[in-house]
């Protein structure tokens, strides 16, 4: 998108480049017409943007995120340059939208591609250092002959810390993330009780936040092998040592109790010789592993195949059923002699006006097997498994999607039918064509030409029509053989959502790999579709 | 469009009568005489004939049958939900006898239940969807103006990118959006995960998309001579845009705002991932979680909530109906 910025011509027509004089005249006109108020608004907005940018750069620099800070700074400079420049007119209009587009649409798609090549997910969330300290902290055991450290629990903006008095009478302060460090504390006898910038917890607070306090493990020093201080009661702490020992140079974890050595073998977790993994591990790039796993692991490949097929079937049948019903209704109600068409029309487009997530939830209630309206009233107490039988659930999803989608096609087809010139039909009738022939040979082709792009758009929409699937059946009935939460009416996008955000383990890597598969399918379809319709060529 | 009385039986009368129902720019011009493929030459009869049931049924009667069937199909879920919302104490089973009991108790329950912050969800949804709609229109109109009125290097590339990017909806990248927003939240908690501003920013990523293209087409229909006249009178580009063009394209702005509003109200995936606290969630997330919770058996209260939630959207939709129909068909019918 950078080409929108480095343009040089601001002429109104492509043929004539404006002369210098013309440009100067235009600038003078602009300056004269803008007025003081406009200028003030512009300065105010830019000032606001700059202030936010400077603040962001400071925060990012203090977090040592140099690359992101540099990007923010460069973007801010470019924005200022664009709006203070006398030219760059198109860029002035495009920049705001393009910034959002680049960050939240283009970048996230690229980032999805990156995640698909990592093992990101439950148990593989952070860096190796985080994994090491988290492992050490989770395997802490109290040292039998630990000295007793008098402590005071202190709070700073919701973060708890321990104010420790060591046996020499020195006051030390530390939190879960910050190892103990000496501080100047207010002493009460031998015990440090308060320190500047922190609030000392009173007895009542200690009791109410007891879970947080007992979970505190303040590292003794930067070396995780030195152990940590923990307090069972909020008044005295003991030294805890991990039964794991981390050898940084060898990159191994040793369980001191059993003597098992876990080493980093490049899978993103410490693994013993027998294959046992210590979790949490850390995030690594795994190459094509996720894709290979998705298509070769039998328990994953099966669901992927039937979900993909169903996604295509769902999208195609949805487009076809809504289009033909809509077209049929458009023809039926396109007769001037019929009275009251306006009322039929308003009532029939109501399904389109109701937010679709609500409609789907209501249908889910009506299709409930034991209590739903359809079984109890329309089918007189039958128990038809509308949403729980693998085959019937597919039918139900299609039926509900037909209900949701036909008004749109009805509106579109009515508009398209009415825009076909009547002369064509008259000419054909004069030539002796029967009404059906007129429709099939003249009207339908013309109609298809004008609605084809909308049918493609509708296919693309239904291909990722998450709401109707998720709200109606939640993808179910569940396929109990699959290791991921996938069901028989899941489409690809709902499978991505469920793999990434539901269930016991979240597998961002696998979910992103599925996203990339959808991405490729959609890309291929769009290329074919655009080739066929040549709609891109009309852009000028 | 002025309400002219159509003269029955004449072609002009039929044209005007029909045009009133579809009074939008894209279809008005081409609406013509009443006849579809099957109607044959029946529309041409001028002398009055005595009423004949069979002939009436063959000509228009069967259309009413189709209409009644379709209206029943369209309305029965809506009637069902209105009925069960009026049911004072309803489980799903209790709601099956339509309009067996009438009362507003379930509305009171959904609005006052301390476990269900329905009004908060409602406010969140209106705020998020409203702000997103306004900013989407603004960003889209800026871009559409530059594509429509200016010629610059990369213009064609920009237009094609907009068409291509919209083929890849944001929900495909939901995992990356979640991780990006949680990273942003680590540094700037005010705009990261679990904030409304963060969600709105993500939605604005889709502002330049199908909407811009729709507006671009509409901007092109405004003659450039208007701009030139204004320019000769000394107006700068900003003044032309804000005071002249934006007013001329107001109908398409309304359509895009409404479509964007409805899209945000309906959006579930990104909202459910980004908004964690119950008090921050939108109606789509909150109500879905509510009914998927097996312990929540108060179907009437949910129905009441659904009716309240649907009302503003349906009202807006019906109010702006003719513009929407124009906007929907603008892409198809030129």
Interface residues (C-beta under 8 A of the other chain):
Chain A: X1 X3 X4 X6 X7 X8 X9 X10 X11 X12 X13 X14 X26 X29 X30 X31 X32 X33 X34 X38 X56 X59 X60 X63 X65 X89 X90 X92 X93 X94 X96 X97 X98 X100 X101 X103 X104 X105 X106 X107 X108 X109 X111 X112 X115 X120 X329 X331 X332 X333 X334 X335 X336 X337 X338 X339 X340 X341 X342 X344 X345 X346 X347 X348 X349 X350 X351 X352 X353 X354 X355 X356 X357 X358 X359 X361 X362 X363 X364 X365 X366 X368 X371 X372 X373 X376 X377 X403 X407 X408 X411 X412 X414 X415 X416 X417 X418 X419 X420 X421 X422 X425 X429 X435 X436 X438 X439 X443 X450 X451 X453 X454 X457 X460 X464 X466 X467 X470 X471 X474 X493 X496 X497 X500 X501 X508 X511 X512 X515 X518 X519 X522 X523 X526 X535 X536 X539 X540
Chain B: X14 X17 X18 X21 X22 X26 X27 X30 X31 X32 X33 X34 X35 X36 X37 X38 X39 X40 X41 X42 X43 X59 X60 X63 X64 X66 X67 X70 X71 X73 X74 X75 X77 X78 X80 X81 X91 X92 X93 X95 X96 X97 X139 X140 X142 X143 X145 X146 X149 X150 X151 X152 X153 X154 X155 X156 X157 X158 X159 X160 X161 X163 X164 X165 X167 X168 X169 X170 X171 X172 X173 X174 X175 X176 X177 X178 X179 X180 X186 X187 X188 X201 X202 X204 X205 X206 X207 X208 X210 X212 X224 X227 X228 X231 X234 X235 X236 X237 X238 X239 X241 X262 X265 X266 X268 X269 X272 X273 X284 X287 X288 X291 X292 X299 X302 X303 X306 X309 X310 X313 X314 X317 X318 X321 X325 X328 X329 X331 X332 X333 X334
